[in-house]
Amino acid sequence: MEVINHTVINLIIFVLAIYVGYHVVWNVTPALHTPLMAVTNAISAIVIVGAMLAAGLTLGTPGKCFGTLAVALAAVNVLGGFLVTRRMLEMFRKKAPNKLPAAAKENA
């Protein structure tokens, strides 16, 4: 007889992963943020492939629903990661000097 159900063990691991992930992400220095986001996007792409396999190869309806949900959430994660990475890289671009003609300076 099992003392603890496997679902409870998986739920405990999931909650602990959320807790550890939260503290790891919030303690990252800004200089390391962009490279870590690139790695996270790669991992999320692998998660999308796994979720597609889970959704396609599962026989039951709940498995297909959870697989489809996993694909959607991983896609949102990849899109958000690329947007954040682009925004971080824009912070390091040099801004072009504002060159106004002499007539425009007098009218301003």
Biopython code that builds the backbone (N, CA, C, O; Angstrom):
import numpy as np
from Bio.PDB.StructureBuilder import StructureBuilder

atoms = [
    (1, "MET", "N", (0.833, -1.186, 0.000)),
    (1, "MET", "CA", (0.000, 0.000, 0.000)),
    (1, "MET", "C", (0.879, 1.251, 0.000)),
    (1, "MET", "O", (1.841, 1.349, 0.762)),
    (2, "GLU", "N", (0.533, 2.199, -0.865)),
    (2, "GLU", "CA", (1.291, 3.442, -0.937)),
    (2, "GLU", "C", (0.900, 4.365, 0.211)),
    (2, "GLU", "O", (-0.276, 4.508, 0.543)),
    (3, "VAL", "N", (1.903, 4.982, 0.803)),
    (3, "VAL", "CA", (1.642, 5.913, 1.896)),
    (3, "VAL", "C", (1.214, 7.274, 1.327)),
    (3, "VAL", "O", (0.274, 7.896, 1.821)),
    (4, "ILE", "N", (1.923, 7.723, 0.278)),
    (4, "ILE", "CA", (1.605, 9.011, -0.346)),
    (4, "ILE", "C", (1.357, 8.766, -1.830)),
    (4, "ILE", "O", (2.102, 8.027, -2.475)),
    (5, "ASN", "N", (0.332, 9.374, -2.357)),
    (5, "ASN", "CA", (-0.020, 9.251, -3.762)),
    (5, "ASN", "C", (1.041, 9.938, -4.630)),
    (5, "ASN", "O", (1.626, 10.940, -4.218)),
    (6, "HIS", "N", (1.289, 9.398, -5.828)),
    (6, "HIS", "CA", (2.280, 10.006, -6.734)),
    (6, "HIS", "C", (1.873, 11.415, -7.145)),
    (6, "HIS", "O", (2.735, 12.258, -7.392)),
    (7, "THR", "N", (0.603, 11.676, -7.219)),
    (7, "THR", "CA", (0.135, 13.016, -7.573)),
    (7, "THR", "C", (0.533, 14.029, -6.516)),
    (7, "THR", "O", (0.897, 15.159, -6.843)),
    (8, "VAL", "N", (0.468, 13.640, -5.259)),
    (8, "VAL", "CA", (0.862, 14.546, -4.169)),
    (8, "VAL", "C", (2.359, 14.812, -4.226)),
    (8, "VAL", "O", (2.793, 15.946, -4.021)),
    (9, "ILE", "N", (3.143, 13.794, -4.499)),
    (9, "ILE", "CA", (4.595, 13.977, -4.614)),
    (9, "ILE", "C", (4.917, 14.913, -5.780)),
    (9, "ILE", "O", (5.755, 15.805, -5.648)),
    (10, "ASN", "N", (4.255, 14.709, -6.917)),
    (10, "ASN", "CA", (4.480, 15.587, -8.073)),
    (10, "ASN", "C", (4.053, 17.024, -7.779)),
    (10, "ASN", "O", (4.705, 17.965, -8.230)),
    (11, "LEU", "N", (2.979, 17.198, -7.036)),
    (11, "LEU", "CA", (2.530, 18.535, -6.665)),
    (11, "LEU", "C", (3.535, 19.215, -5.735)),
    (11, "LEU", "O", (3.793, 20.411, -5.874)),
    (12, "ILE", "N", (4.091, 18.477, -4.809)),
    (12, "ILE", "CA", (5.111, 19.032, -3.901)),
    (12, "ILE", "C", (6.341, 19.467, -4.697)),
    (12, "ILE", "O", (6.880, 20.549, -4.466)),
    (13, "ILE", "N", (6.782, 18.630, -5.628)),
    (13, "ILE", "CA", (7.937, 18.985, -6.457)),
    (13, "ILE", "C", (7.637, 20.229, -7.286)),
    (13, "ILE", "O", (8.498, 21.096, -7.438)),
    (14, "PHE", "N", (6.430, 20.322, -7.817)),
    (14, "PHE", "CA", (6.032, 21.481, -8.623)),
    (14, "PHE", "C", (6.067, 22.758, -7.791)),
    (14, "PHE", "O", (6.585, 23.778, -8.247)),
    (15, "VAL", "N", (5.529, 22.714, -6.590)),
    (15, "VAL", "CA", (5.513, 23.895, -5.714)),
    (15, "VAL", "C", (6.931, 24.292, -5.322)),
    (15, "VAL", "O", (7.256, 25.479, -5.300)),
    (16, "LEU", "N", (7.770, 23.323, -5.017)),
    (16, "LEU", "CA", (9.159, 23.634, -4.671)),
    (16, "LEU", "C", (9.912, 24.227, -5.867)),
    (16, "LEU", "O", (10.737, 25.126, -5.700)),
    (17, "ALA", "N", (9.627, 23.725, -7.067)),
    (17, "ALA", "CA", (10.271, 24.280, -8.268)),
    (17, "ALA", "C", (9.855, 25.728, -8.489)),
    (17, "ALA", "O", (10.675, 26.554, -8.891)),
    (18, "ILE", "N", (8.594, 26.043, -8.232)),
    (18, "ILE", "CA", (8.134, 27.432, -8.353)),
    (18, "ILE", "C", (8.857, 28.324, -7.346)),
    (18, "ILE", "O", (9.305, 29.418, -7.686)),
    (19, "TYR", "N", (8.966, 27.853, -6.116)),
    (19, "TYR", "CA", (9.626, 28.626, -5.061)),
    (19, "TYR", "C", (11.094, 28.874, -5.394)),
    (19, "TYR", "O", (11.568, 30.007, -5.309)),
    (20, "VAL", "N", (11.809, 27.829, -5.769)),
    (20, "VAL", "CA", (13.230, 27.972, -6.093)),
    (20, "VAL", "C", (13.407, 28.839, -7.337)),
    (20, "VAL", "O", (14.290, 29.697, -7.374)),
    (21, "GLY", "N", (12.570, 28.621, -8.359)),
    (21, "GLY", "CA", (12.664, 29.420, -9.578)),
    (21, "GLY", "C", (12.435, 30.901, -9.325)),
    (21, "GLY", "O", (13.121, 31.749, -9.896)),
    (22, "TYR", "N", (11.474, 31.209, -8.471)),
    (22, "TYR", "CA", (11.198, 32.606, -8.134)),
    (22, "TYR", "C", (12.426, 33.265, -7.507)),
    (22, "TYR", "O", (12.803, 34.371, -7.893)),
    (23, "HIS", "N", (13.042, 32.595, -6.552)),
    (23, "HIS", "CA", (14.198, 33.180, -5.874)),
    (23, "HIS", "C", (15.429, 33.238, -6.775)),
    (23, "HIS", "O", (16.237, 34.158, -6.649)),
    (24, "VAL", "N", (15.580, 32.290, -7.664)),
    (24, "VAL", "CA", (16.708, 32.319, -8.595)),
    (24, "VAL", "C", (16.566, 33.476, -9.576)),
    (24, "VAL", "O", (17.538, 34.184, -9.840)),
    (25, "VAL", "N", (15.373, 33.674, -10.116)),
    (25, "VAL", "CA", (15.164, 34.729, -11.111)),
    (25, "VAL", "C", (15.315, 36.113, -10.487)),
    (25, "VAL", "O", (15.915, 36.993, -11.104)),
    (26, "TRP", "N", (14.796, 36.325, -9.302)),
    (26, "TRP", "CA", (14.854, 37.659, -8.706)),
    (26, "TRP", "C", (16.227, 38.019, -8.178)),
    (26, "TRP", "O", (16.472, 39.186, -7.872)),
    (27, "ASN", "N", (17.138, 37.054, -8.059)),
    (27, "ASN", "CA", (18.482, 37.348, -7.569)),
    (27, "ASN", "C", (19.516, 37.416, -8.689)),
    (27, "ASN", "O", (20.716, 37.445, -8.414)),
    (28, "VAL", "N", (19.076, 37.442, -9.942)),
    (28, "VAL", "CA", (19.989, 37.536, -11.077)),
    (28, "VAL", "C", (20.380, 38.991, -11.289)),
    (28, "VAL", "O", (19.534, 39.885, -11.267)),
    (29, "THR", "N", (21.677, 39.214, -11.495)),
    (29, "THR", "CA", (22.130, 40.576, -11.769)),
    (29, "THR", "C", (21.695, 40.987, -13.178)),
    (29, "THR", "O", (21.555, 40.127, -14.047)),
    (30, "PRO", "N", (21.482, 42.268, -13.418)),
    (30, "PRO", "CA", (21.021, 42.715, -14.736)),
    (30, "PRO", "C", (21.975, 42.351, -15.886)),
    (30, "PRO", "O", (21.527, 42.163, -17.017)),
    (31, "ALA", "N", (23.271, 42.251, -15.612)),
    (31, "ALA", "CA", (24.233, 41.931, -16.677)),
    (31, "ALA", "C", (24.032, 40.516, -17.205)),
    (31, "ALA", "O", (24.336, 40.240, -18.365)),
    (32, "LEU", "N", (23.531, 39.630, -16.375)),
    (32, "LEU", "CA", (23.335, 38.242, -16.793)),
    (32, "LEU", "C", (21.933, 37.981, -17.334)),
    (32, "LEU", "O", (21.642, 36.873, -17.785)),
    (33, "HIS", "N", (21.076, 38.972, -17.294)),
    (33, "HIS", "CA", (19.675, 38.740, -17.641)),
    (33, "HIS", "C", (19.495, 38.340, -19.107)),
    (33, "HIS", "O", (18.765, 37.390, -19.391)),
    (34, "THR", "N", (20.136, 39.033, -20.035)),
    (34, "THR", "CA", (19.948, 38.747, -21.451)),
    (34, "THR", "C", (20.457, 37.360, -21.845)),
    (34, "THR", "O", (19.745, 36.648, -22.553)),
    (35, "PRO", "N", (21.659, 36.939, -21.421)),
    (35, "PRO", "CA", (22.077, 35.574, -21.766)),
    (35, "PRO", "C", (21.176, 34.507, -21.147)),
    (35, "PRO", "O", (20.927, 33.474, -21.768)),
    (36, "LEU", "N", (20.692, 34.743, -19.950)),
    (36, "LEU", "CA", (19.808, 33.770, -19.326)),
    (36, "LEU", "C", (18.468, 33.708, -20.047)),
    (36, "LEU", "O", (17.874, 32.635, -20.148)),
    (37, "MET", "N", (17.985, 34.836, -20.550)),
    (37, "MET", "CA", (16.735, 34.824, -21.301)),
    (37, "MET", "C", (16.892, 34.037, -22.603)),
    (37, "MET", "O", (15.960, 33.356, -23.030)),
    (38, "ALA", "N", (18.059, 34.126, -23.232)),
    (38, "ALA", "CA", (18.289, 33.369, -24.455)),
    (38, "ALA", "C", (18.247, 31.867, -24.171)),
    (38, "ALA", "O", (17.676, 31.102, -24.948)),
    (39, "VAL", "N", (18.845, 31.451, -23.070)),
    (39, "VAL", "CA", (18.825, 30.035, -22.695)),
    (39, "VAL", "C", (17.406, 29.613, -22.330)),
    (39, "VAL", "O", (16.977, 28.512, -22.677)),
    (40, "THR", "N", (16.686, 30.470, -21.639)),
    (40, "THR", "CA", (15.306, 30.157, -21.267)),
    (40, "THR", "C", (14.432, 29.992, -22.509)),
    (40, "THR", "O", (13.567, 29.117, -22.545)),
    (41, "ASN", "N", (14.653, 30.828, -23.528)),
    (41, "ASN", "CA", (13.893, 30.688, -24.771)),
    (41, "ASN", "C", (14.188, 29.356, -25.449)),
    (41, "ASN", "O", (13.289, 28.731, -26.012)),
    (42, "ALA", "N", (15.441, 28.921, -25.399)),
    (42, "ALA", "CA", (15.794, 27.629, -25.995)),
    (42, "ALA", "C", (15.127, 26.482, -25.236)),
    (42, "ALA", "O", (14.636, 25.532, -25.847)),
    (43, "ILE", "N", (15.111, 26.571, -23.915)),
    (43, "ILE", "CA", (14.470, 25.529, -23.110)),
    (43, "ILE", "C", (12.963, 25.514, -23.367)),
    (43, "ILE", "O", (12.355, 24.447, -23.456)),
    (44, "SER", "N", (12.373, 26.681, -23.484)),
    (44, "SER", "CA", (10.937, 26.750, -23.756)),
    (44, "SER", "C", (10.599, 26.173, -25.125)),
    (44, "SER", "O", (9.532, 25.585, -25.302)),
    (45, "ALA", "N", (11.494, 26.334, -26.090)),
    (45, "ALA", "CA", (11.269, 25.739, -27.403)),
    (45, "ALA", "C", (11.278, 24.216, -27.302)),
    (45, "ALA", "O", (10.500, 23.545, -27.981)),
    (46, "ILE", "N", (12.148, 23.670, -26.466)),
    (46, "ILE", "CA", (12.173, 22.222, -26.250)),
    (46, "ILE", "C", (10.895, 21.781, -25.539)),
    (46, "ILE", "O", (10.359, 20.712, -25.829)),
    (47, "VAL", "N", (10.413, 22.595, -24.615)),
    (47, "VAL", "CA", (9.160, 22.285, -23.927)),
    (47, "VAL", "C", (8.000, 22.255, -24.916)),
    (47, "VAL", "O", (7.108, 21.415, -24.797)),
    (48, "ILE", "N", (8.003, 23.160, -25.887)),
    (48, "ILE", "CA", (6.939, 23.166, -26.898)),
    (48, "ILE", "C", (6.939, 21.858, -27.681)),
    (48, "ILE", "O", (5.879, 21.286, -27.935)),
    (49, "VAL", "N", (8.122, 21.382, -28.066)),
    (49, "VAL", "CA", (8.198, 20.122, -28.804)),
    (49, "VAL", "C", (7.676, 18.970, -27.948)),
    (49, "VAL", "O", (6.919, 18.130, -28.435)),
    (50, "GLY", "N", (8.072, 18.925, -26.683)),
    (50, "GLY", "CA", (7.590, 17.879, -25.787)),
    (50, "GLY", "C", (6.087, 17.956, -25.566)),
    (50, "GLY", "O", (5.407, 16.932, -25.505)),
    (51, "ALA", "N", (5.575, 19.168, -25.447)),
    (51, "ALA", "CA", (4.133, 19.337, -25.251)),
    (51, "ALA", "C", (3.359, 18.931, -26.498)),
    (51, "ALA", "O", (2.264, 18.378, -26.395)),
    (52, "MET", "N", (3.915, 19.199, -27.669)),
    (52, "MET", "CA", (3.260, 18.757, -28.901)),
    (52, "MET", "C", (3.209, 17.232, -28.967)),
    (52, "MET", "O", (2.197, 16.649, -29.357)),
    (53, "LEU", "N", (4.310, 16.601, -28.581)),
    (53, "LEU", "CA", (4.314, 15.141, -28.550)),
    (53, "LEU", "C", (3.310, 14.615, -27.537)),
    (53, "LEU", "O", (2.603, 13.644, -27.807)),
    (54, "ALA", "N", (3.245, 15.251, -26.371)),
    (54, "ALA", "CA", (2.300, 14.818, -25.339)),
    (54, "ALA", "C", (0.862, 14.993, -25.810)),
    (54, "ALA", "O", (0.013, 14.137, -25.564)),
    (55, "ALA", "N", (0.595, 16.095, -26.482)),
    (55, "ALA", "CA", (-0.768, 16.345, -26.953)),
    (55, "ALA", "C", (-1.141, 15.406, -28.099)),
    (55, "ALA", "O", (-2.288, 14.972, -28.199)),
    (56, "GLY", "N", (-0.183, 15.097, -28.954)),
    (56, "GLY", "CA", (-0.480, 14.271, -30.108)),
    (56, "GLY", "C", (-0.525, 12.782, -29.830)),
    (56, "GLY", "O", (-1.296, 12.059, -30.461)),
    (57, "LEU", "N", (0.284, 12.313, -28.898)),
    (57, "LEU", "CA", (0.392, 10.872, -28.656)),
    (57, "LEU", "C", (-0.511, 10.372, -27.535)),
    (57, "LEU", "O", (-0.652, 9.164, -27.344)),
    (58, "THR", "N", (-1.121, 11.291, -26.794)),
    (58, "THR", "CA", (-1.978, 10.884, -25.684)),
    (58, "THR", "C", (-3.325, 10.415, -26.228)),
    (58, "THR", "O", (-3.861, 10.988, -27.176)),
    (59, "LEU", "N", (-3.866, 9.353, -25.605)),
    (59, "LEU", "CA", (-5.145, 8.810, -26.066)),
    (59, "LEU", "C", (-6.346, 9.482, -25.416)),
    (59, "LEU", "O", (-7.392, 9.623, -26.051)),
    (60, "GLY", "N", (-6.212, 9.898, -24.165)),
    (60, "GLY", "CA", (-7.356, 10.459, -23.446)),
    (60, "GLY", "C", (-7.560, 11.928, -23.730)),
    (60, "GLY", "O", (-6.641, 12.636, -24.142)),
    (61, "THR", "N", (-8.786, 12.376, -23.502)),
    (61, "THR", "CA", (-9.117, 13.792, -23.693)),
    (61, "THR", "C", (-8.401, 14.705, -22.704)),
    (61, "THR", "O", (-7.914, 15.759, -23.113)),
    (62, "PRO", "N", (-8.311, 14.344, -21.400)),
    (62, "PRO", "CA", (-7.587, 15.240, -20.480)),
    (62, "PRO", "C", (-6.122, 15.426, -20.868)),
    (62, "PRO", "O", (-5.580, 16.525, -20.749)),
    (63, "GLY", "N", (-5.487, 14.361, -21.328)),
    (63, "GLY", "CA", (-4.090, 14.467, -21.752)),
    (63, "GLY", "C", (-3.926, 15.388, -22.944)),
    (63, "GLY", "O", (-2.974, 16.166, -23.009)),
    (64, "LYS", "N", (-4.854, 15.301, -23.889)),
    (64, "LYS", "CA", (-4.798, 16.191, -25.061)),
    (64, "LYS", "C", (-5.036, 17.641, -24.656)),
    (64, "LYS", "O", (-4.398, 18.552, -25.185)),
    (65, "CYS", "N", (-5.962, 17.855, -23.711)),
    (65, "CYS", "CA", (-6.241, 19.221, -23.236)),
    (65, "CYS", "C", (-5.029, 19.804, -22.517)),
    (65, "CYS", "O", (-4.648, 20.949, -22.757)),
    (66, "PHE", "N", (-4.417, 19.000, -21.625)),
    (66, "PHE", "CA", (-3.233, 19.491, -20.905)),
    (66, "PHE", "C", (-2.047, 19.690, -21.840)),
    (66, "PHE", "O", (-1.265, 20.623, -21.657)),
    (67, "GLY", "N", (-1.906, 18.825, -22.837)),
    (67, "GLY", "CA", (-0.836, 18.999, -23.816)),
    (67, "GLY", "C", (-1.017, 20.265, -24.634)),
    (67, "GLY", "O", (-0.055, 20.989, -24.893)),
    (68, "THR", "N", (-2.245, 20.531, -25.039)),
    (68, "THR", "CA", (-2.539, 21.753, -25.795)),
    (68, "THR", "C", (-2.307, 22.991, -24.929)),
    (68, "THR", "O", (-1.766, 23.993, -25.397)),
    (69, "LEU", "N", (-2.719, 22.913, -23.674)),
    (69, "LEU", "CA", (-2.478, 24.022, -22.745)),
    (69, "LEU", "C", (-0.983, 24.247, -22.547)),
    (69, "LEU", "O", (-0.528, 25.388, -22.476)),
    (70, "ALA", "N", (-0.213, 23.150, -22.457)),
    (70, "ALA", "CA", (1.237, 23.270, -22.296)),
    (70, "ALA", "C", (1.871, 23.925, -23.517)),
    (70, "ALA", "O", (2.785, 24.737, -23.377)),
    (71, "VAL", "N", (1.399, 23.581, -24.707)),
    (71, "VAL", "CA", (1.915, 24.220, -25.932)),
    (71, "VAL", "C", (1.611, 25.714, -25.914)),
    (71, "VAL", "O", (2.475, 26.529, -26.241)),
    (72, "ALA", "N", (0.404, 26.070, -25.540)),
    (72, "ALA", "CA", (0.019, 27.490, -25.513)),
    (72, "ALA", "C", (0.839, 28.274, -24.487)),
    (72, "ALA", "O", (1.327, 29.365, -24.781)),
    (73, "LEU", "N", (0.988, 27.722, -23.293)),
    (73, "LEU", "CA", (1.747, 28.431, -22.259)),
    (73, "LEU", "C", (3.226, 28.544, -22.610)),
    (73, "LEU", "O", (3.842, 29.581, -22.361)),
    (74, "ALA", "N", (3.800, 27.501, -23.181)),
    (74, "ALA", "CA", (5.206, 27.566, -23.579)),
    (74, "ALA", "C", (5.391, 28.567, -24.718)),
    (74, "ALA", "O", (6.409, 29.257, -24.770)),
    (75, "ALA", "N", (4.417, 28.656, -25.634)),
    (75, "ALA", "CA", (4.509, 29.635, -26.722)),
    (75, "ALA", "C", (4.449, 31.059, -26.178)),
    (75, "ALA", "O", (5.176, 31.937, -26.642)),
    (76, "VAL", "N", (3.589, 31.284, -25.204)),
    (76, "VAL", "CA", (3.522, 32.608, -24.567)),
    (76, "VAL", "C", (4.844, 32.919, -23.872)),
    (76, "VAL", "O", (5.314, 34.056, -23.906)),
    (77, "ASN", "N", (5.440, 31.910, -23.243)),
    (77, "ASN", "CA", (6.719, 32.094, -22.562)),
    (77, "ASN", "C", (7.825, 32.455, -23.554)),
    (77, "ASN", "O", (8.638, 33.339, -23.281)),
    (78, "VAL", "N", (7.860, 31.783, -24.694)),
    (78, "VAL", "CA", (8.871, 32.087, -25.713)),
    (78, "VAL", "C", (8.661, 33.499, -26.257)),
    (78, "VAL", "O", (9.619, 34.263, -26.380)),
    (79, "LEU", "N", (7.428, 33.847, -26.579)),
    (79, "LEU", "CA", (7.141, 35.182, -27.105)),
    (79, "LEU", "C", (7.526, 36.264, -26.087)),
    (79, "LEU", "O", (8.168, 37.252, -26.440)),
    (80, "GLY", "N", (7.136, 36.074, -24.845)),
    (80, "GLY", "CA", (7.503, 37.044, -23.810)),
    (80, "GLY", "C", (9.003, 37.132, -23.620)),
    (80, "GLY", "O", (9.540, 38.219, -23.405)),
    (81, "GLY", "N", (9.684, 36.001, -23.697)),
    (81, "GLY", "CA", (11.144, 36.007, -23.564)),
    (81, "GLY", "C", (11.820, 36.786, -24.674)),
    (81, "GLY", "O", (12.766, 37.534, -24.430)),
    (82, "PHE", "N", (11.330, 36.610, -25.906)),
    (82, "PHE", "CA", (11.912, 37.363, -27.008)),
    (82, "PHE", "C", (11.621, 38.853, -26.879)),
    (82, "PHE", "O", (12.475, 39.680, -27.199)),
    (83, "LEU", "N", (10.432, 39.201, -26.418)),
    (83, "LEU", "CA", (10.112, 40.621, -26.243)),
    (83, "LEU", "C", (10.974, 41.261, -25.159)),
    (83, "LEU", "O", (11.459, 42.381, -25.322)),
    (84, "VAL", "N", (11.160, 40.546, -24.059)),
    (84, "VAL", "CA", (11.990, 41.076, -22.973)),
    (84, "VAL", "C", (13.443, 41.183, -23.423)),
    (84, "VAL", "O", (14.109, 42.175, -23.129)),
    (85, "THR", "N", (13.941, 40.169, -24.135)),
    (85, "THR", "CA", (15.323, 40.209, -24.614)),
    (85, "THR", "C", (15.520, 41.375, -25.577)),
    (85, "THR", "O", (16.530, 42.076, -25.502)),
    (86, "ARG", "N", (14.563, 41.590, -26.482)),
    (86, "ARG", "CA", (14.670, 42.714, -27.414)),
    (86, "ARG", "C", (14.678, 44.044, -26.676)),
    (86, "ARG", "O", (15.431, 44.956, -27.018)),
    (87, "ARG", "N", (13.840, 44.138, -25.676)),
    (87, "ARG", "CA", (13.773, 45.385, -24.900)),
    (87, "ARG", "C", (15.068, 45.626, -24.129)),
    (87, "ARG", "O", (15.538, 46.759, -24.029)),
    (88, "MET", "N", (15.637, 44.553, -23.588)),
    (88, "MET", "CA", (16.910, 44.691, -22.861)),
    (88, "MET", "C", (18.034, 45.104, -23.810)),
    (88, "MET", "O", (18.867, 45.939, -23.458)),
    (89, "LEU", "N", (18.062, 44.524, -25.010)),
    (89, "LEU", "CA", (19.118, 44.865, -25.969)),
    (89, "LEU", "C", (18.962, 46.290, -26.489)),
    (89, "LEU", "O", (19.962, 46.929, -26.817)),
    (90, "GLU", "N", (17.741, 46.805, -26.573)),
    (90, "GLU", "CA", (17.534, 48.189, -26.997)),
    (90, "GLU", "C", (18.097, 49.179, -25.984)),
    (90, "GLU", "O", (18.437, 50.307, -26.342)),
    (91, "MET", "N", (18.195, 48.771, -24.741)),
    (91, "MET", "CA", (18.754, 49.661, -23.721)),
    (91, "MET", "C", (20.238, 49.914, -23.969)),
    (91, "MET", "O", (20.766, 50.941, -23.541)),
    (92, "PHE", "N", (20.929, 48.983, -24.663)),
    (92, "PHE", "CA", (22.360, 49.121, -24.882)),
    (92, "PHE", "C", (22.693, 49.780, -26.211)),
    (92, "PHE", "O", (23.867, 50.016, -26.495)),
    (93, "ARG", "N", (21.695, 50.082, -27.032)),
    (93, "ARG", "CA", (21.947, 50.754, -28.307)),
    (93, "ARG", "C", (22.241, 52.226, -28.082)),
    (93, "ARG", "O", (21.673, 52.865, -27.196)),
    (94, "LYS", "N", (23.136, 52.746, -28.899)),
    (94, "LYS", "CA", (23.433, 54.174, -28.824)),
    (94, "LYS", "C", (22.351, 54.928, -29.560)),
    (94, "LYS", "O", (21.936, 54.539, -30.652)),
    (95, "LYS", "N", (21.905, 55.989, -28.966)),
    (95, "LYS", "CA", (20.871, 56.802, -29.593)),
    (95, "LYS", "C", (21.522, 57.774, -30.558)),
    (95, "LYS", "O", (22.576, 58.342, -30.273)),
    (96, "ALA", "N", (20.877, 57.958, -31.710)),
    (96, "ALA", "CA", (21.387, 58.873, -32.727)),
    (96, "ALA", "C", (21.243, 60.313, -32.229)),
    (96, "ALA", "O", (20.239, 60.666, -31.611)),
    (97, "PRO", "N", (22.241, 61.127, -32.502)),
    (97, "PRO", "CA", (22.122, 62.527, -32.080)),
    (97, "PRO", "C", (20.996, 63.213, -32.844)),
    (97, "PRO", "O", (20.743, 62.916, -34.011)),
    (98, "ASN", "N", (20.339, 64.120, -32.170)),
    (98, "ASN", "CA", (19.198, 64.826, -32.748)),
    (98, "ASN", "C", (19.719, 66.014, -33.559)),
    (98, "ASN", "O", (20.099, 67.042, -32.997)),
    (99, "LYS", "N", (19.730, 65.862, -34.878)),
    (99, "LYS", "CA", (20.247, 66.928, -35.753)),
    (99, "LYS", "C", (19.068, 67.650, -36.400)),
    (99, "LYS", "O", (18.429, 67.121, -37.310)),
    (100, "LEU", "N", (18.790, 68.842, -35.932)),
    (100, "LEU", "CA", (17.738, 69.662, -36.515)),
    (100, "LEU", "C", (18.380, 70.760, -37.360)),
    (100, "LEU", "O", (19.431, 71.286, -36.997)),
    (101, "PRO", "N", (17.759, 71.104, -38.474)),
    (101, "PRO", "CA", (18.267, 72.237, -39.266)),
    (101, "PRO", "C", (18.191, 73.530, -38.455)),
    (101, "PRO", "O", (17.424, 73.637, -37.499)),
    (102, "ALA", "N", (18.983, 74.486, -38.848)),
    (102, "ALA", "CA", (19.035, 75.766, -38.123)),
    (102, "ALA", "C", (17.676, 76.449, -38.106)),
    (102, "ALA", "O", (17.310, 77.062, -37.104)),
    (103, "ALA", "N", (16.918, 76.354, -39.202)),
    (103, "ALA", "CA", (15.593, 76.979, -39.256)),
    (103, "ALA", "C", (14.637, 76.317, -38.274)),
    (103, "ALA", "O", (13.806, 76.988, -37.663)),
    (104, "ALA", "N", (14.750, 75.025, -38.126)),
    (104, "ALA", "CA", (13.865, 74.323, -37.196)),
    (104, "ALA", "C", (14.205, 74.671, -35.751)),
    (104, "ALA", "O", (13.318, 74.721, -34.900)),
    (105, "LYS", "N", (15.491, 74.914, -35.468)),
    (105, "LYS", "CA", (15.883, 75.286, -34.097)),
    (105, "LYS", "C", (15.312, 76.657, -33.740)),
    (105, "LYS", "O", (14.894, 76.882, -32.604)),
    (106, "GLU", "N", (15.295, 77.578, -34.718)),
    (106, "GLU", "CA", (14.781, 78.912, -34.438)),
    (106, "GLU", "C", (13.272, 78.898, -34.208)),
    (106, "GLU", "O", (12.761, 79.681, -33.407)),
    (107, "ASN", "N", (12.564, 78.026, -34.897)),
    (107, "ASN", "CA", (11.100, 77.955, -34.761)),
    (107, "ASN", "C", (10.688, 77.205, -33.513)),
    (107, "ASN", "O", (9.566, 77.384, -33.040)),
    (108, "ALA", "N", (11.545, 76.383, -32.970)),
    (108, "ALA", "CA", (11.171, 75.572, -31.798)),
    (108, "ALA", "C", (11.185, 76.337, -30.531)),
    (108, "ALA", "O", (10.893, 75.782, -29.471)),
]
sb = StructureBuilder()
sb.init_structure("model")
sb.init_model(0)
sb.init_chain("A")
sb.init_seg("    ")
for serial, (resi, resn, name, xyz) in enumerate(atoms, 1):
    if name == "N":
        sb.init_residue(resn, " ", resi, " ")
    sb.init_atom(name, np.array(xyz, "f"), 0.0, 1.0, " ", f" {name:<3s}", serial, name[0])
structure = sb.get_structure()
